[in-house]
Amino acid sequence: MIEIKELRQGNLILVTDLLHDWLTGTYEHNDPPYLRVLVDDMGAYVARTRPECNPIEITDNWLLKLGFTKDGGAWIDESKTFVLYYLEGQYIWDMKAPAIEHVHQLQNVVYFTRGIELTVKS
């Protein structure tokens, strides 16, 4: 299961309730936080405060859907700046990253790559 704080708007996830599995959710900043879950191609949404949010495993099919192309042992994104390698049962990534100029960018990079929240120390 995924913690809601791990998500950003537009992330693809599997959201399950008693009746349905939906493939995408978007995080809304409310109290309590909830997901607006896209339920059809017409843009209909349903709100869920406590959904079962599960990750989607990376597969060759998903990489193709996301615009990656395979080049030998590497998967390369359309911009040719992000590369995934599948080594010893896990995906390792490499990228040509833009410069970090602001504190919020640094916080986001550290959080999303290391799972550590940078906060001001007293």
C-alpha positions as a Markdown table, in Angstrom:
| # | Residue | x | y | z |
|---|---|---|---|---|
| 1 | Met | 0.0 | 0.0 | 0.0 |
| 2 | Ile | 1.2 | 3.6 | -0.8 |
| 3 | Glu | 1.1 | 6.4 | 1.7 |
| 4 | Ile | -0.9 | 9.4 | 0.2 |
| 5 | Lys | 2.1 | 11.7 | 1.0 |
| 6 | Glu | 4.2 | 9.7 | -1.5 |
| 7 | Leu | 1.9 | 10.7 | -4.4 |
| 8 | Arg | 1.9 | 13.8 | -6.6 |
| 9 | Gln | -0.8 | 14.9 | -8.9 |
| 10 | Gly | -1.0 | 12.7 | -11.9 |
| 11 | Asn | 0.7 | 9.6 | -10.5 |
| 12 | Leu | -0.6 | 6.3 | -11.9 |
| 13 | Ile | -1.7 | 3.9 | -9.1 |
| 14 | Leu | -4.2 | 1.2 | -8.6 |
| 15 | Val | -7.0 | 2.4 | -6.4 |
| 16 | Thr | -9.3 | -0.3 | -5.0 |
| 17 | Asp | -12.5 | -0.1 | -3.1 |
| 18 | Leu | -15.2 | -2.8 | -2.6 |
| 19 | Leu | -16.5 | -2.6 | -6.1 |
| 20 | His | -13.9 | -1.3 | -8.5 |
| 21 | Asp | -10.2 | -1.1 | -9.5 |
| 22 | Trp | -9.3 | 2.3 | -11.0 |
| 23 | Leu | -6.0 | 3.0 | -12.6 |
| 24 | Thr | -5.2 | 6.6 | -11.8 |
| 25 | Gly | -5.6 | 9.0 | -8.9 |
| 26 | Thr | -4.7 | 12.5 | -8.2 |
| 27 | Tyr | -3.9 | 13.9 | -4.8 |
| 28 | Glu | -5.9 | 16.8 | -3.4 |
| 29 | His | -4.7 | 19.0 | -0.6 |
| 30 | Asn | -7.6 | 18.9 | 1.8 |
| 31 | Asp | -8.2 | 17.9 | 5.4 |
| 32 | Pro | -8.4 | 15.0 | 5.5 |
| 33 | Pro | -6.4 | 14.4 | 2.3 |
| 34 | Tyr | -8.2 | 12.4 | -0.4 |
| 35 | Leu | -7.8 | 11.2 | -3.9 |
| 36 | Arg | -9.8 | 12.2 | -6.8 |
| 37 | Val | -9.9 | 9.1 | -8.9 |
| 38 | Leu | -10.4 | 9.2 | -12.6 |
| 39 | Val | -13.1 | 6.6 | -13.4 |
| 40 | Asp | -13.6 | 6.9 | -17.2 |
| 41 | Asp | -12.3 | 8.5 | -20.4 |
| 42 | Met | -14.9 | 11.3 | -20.2 |
| 43 | Gly | -13.1 | 12.8 | -17.1 |
| 44 | Ala | -15.5 | 11.6 | -14.4 |
| 45 | Tyr | -14.0 | 11.6 | -10.9 |
| 46 | Val | -15.0 | 10.1 | -7.6 |
| 47 | Ala | -13.4 | 11.1 | -4.3 |
| 48 | Arg | -12.0 | 8.6 | -1.8 |
| 49 | Thr | -10.7 | 9.5 | 1.6 |
| 50 | Arg | -9.3 | 6.1 | 2.6 |
| 51 | Pro | -8.7 | 4.2 | -0.6 |
| 52 | Glu | -6.5 | 1.2 | -0.9 |
| 53 | Cys | -3.7 | 2.8 | -3.0 |
| 54 | Asn | -1.4 | 0.2 | -4.5 |
| 55 | Pro | 1.6 | 0.7 | -6.7 |
| 56 | Ile | 1.8 | -0.6 | -10.3 |
| 57 | Glu | 4.7 | -2.8 | -10.9 |
| 58 | Ile | 7.1 | -1.7 | -13.6 |
| 59 | Thr | 6.9 | -4.0 | -16.6 |
| 60 | Asp | 8.1 | -3.8 | -20.2 |
| 61 | Asn | 4.5 | -3.1 | -21.2 |
| 62 | Trp | 4.2 | -0.2 | -18.8 |
| 63 | Leu | 7.5 | 1.3 | -19.9 |
| 64 | Leu | 6.3 | 1.2 | -23.5 |
| 65 | Lys | 3.0 | 2.9 | -22.5 |
| 66 | Leu | 5.0 | 5.6 | -20.7 |
| 67 | Gly | 7.0 | 6.4 | -23.9 |
| 68 | Phe | 10.2 | 4.5 | -23.2 |
| 69 | Thr | 12.1 | 2.6 | -25.9 |
| 70 | Lys | 14.4 | -0.3 | -25.3 |
| 71 | Asp | 18.0 | 0.0 | -26.4 |
| 72 | Gly | 20.0 | -3.1 | -25.6 |
| 73 | Gly | 19.8 | -3.5 | -21.8 |
| 74 | Ala | 18.5 | 0.0 | -21.2 |
| 75 | Trp | 15.1 | 1.7 | -21.3 |
| 76 | Ile | 15.3 | 5.3 | -22.5 |
| 77 | Asp | 12.6 | 8.0 | -22.2 |
| 78 | Glu | 11.5 | 10.2 | -25.1 |
| 79 | Ser | 13.7 | 13.1 | -24.0 |
| 80 | Lys | 16.7 | 10.8 | -23.9 |
| 81 | Thr | 17.7 | 12.2 | -20.5 |
| 82 | Phe | 16.3 | 9.4 | -18.2 |
| 83 | Val | 17.6 | 5.8 | -18.5 |
| 84 | Leu | 16.5 | 2.7 | -16.6 |
| 85 | Tyr | 18.6 | -0.5 | -16.3 |
| 86 | Tyr | 17.2 | -3.8 | -15.0 |
| 87 | Leu | 19.9 | -5.3 | -12.9 |
| 88 | Glu | 19.7 | -8.2 | -10.4 |
| 89 | Gly | 16.0 | -8.0 | -10.1 |
| 90 | Gln | 15.6 | -4.2 | -9.7 |
| 91 | Tyr | 15.5 | -1.1 | -11.8 |
| 92 | Ile | 18.5 | 1.3 | -11.5 |
| 93 | Trp | 18.1 | 4.7 | -12.9 |
| 94 | Asp | 20.4 | 7.4 | -14.3 |
| 95 | Met | 19.6 | 10.8 | -15.7 |
| 96 | Lys | 20.9 | 14.1 | -17.0 |
| 97 | Ala | 19.2 | 16.3 | -14.4 |
| 98 | Pro | 18.6 | 20.0 | -14.7 |
| 99 | Ala | 20.3 | 22.3 | -12.1 |
| 100 | Ile | 18.6 | 22.6 | -8.7 |
| 101 | Glu | 18.1 | 26.3 | -8.0 |
| 102 | His | 15.6 | 26.4 | -5.1 |
| 103 | Val | 15.1 | 24.8 | -1.7 |
| 104 | His | 11.8 | 23.2 | -2.6 |
| 105 | Gln | 13.4 | 21.5 | -5.6 |
| 106 | Leu | 16.2 | 20.2 | -3.4 |
| 107 | Gln | 13.5 | 18.9 | -0.9 |
| 108 | Asn | 11.6 | 17.2 | -3.7 |
| 109 | Val | 14.7 | 15.5 | -5.2 |
| 110 | Val | 15.9 | 14.2 | -1.8 |
| 111 | Tyr | 12.4 | 13.0 | -0.9 |
| 112 | Phe | 11.7 | 11.3 | -4.1 |
| 113 | Thr | 15.1 | 9.7 | -4.5 |
| 114 | Arg | 15.9 | 8.8 | -0.9 |
| 115 | Gly | 12.6 | 9.0 | 1.0 |
| 116 | Ile | 13.9 | 11.6 | 3.4 |
| 117 | Glu | 12.0 | 14.8 | 4.2 |
| 118 | Leu | 14.4 | 17.8 | 4.5 |
| 119 | Thr | 13.2 | 20.1 | 7.2 |
| 120 | Val | 14.7 | 23.2 | 9.0 |
| 121 | Lys | 16.7 | 22.1 | 12.0 |
| 122 | Ser | 16.4 | 24.3 | 15.1 |
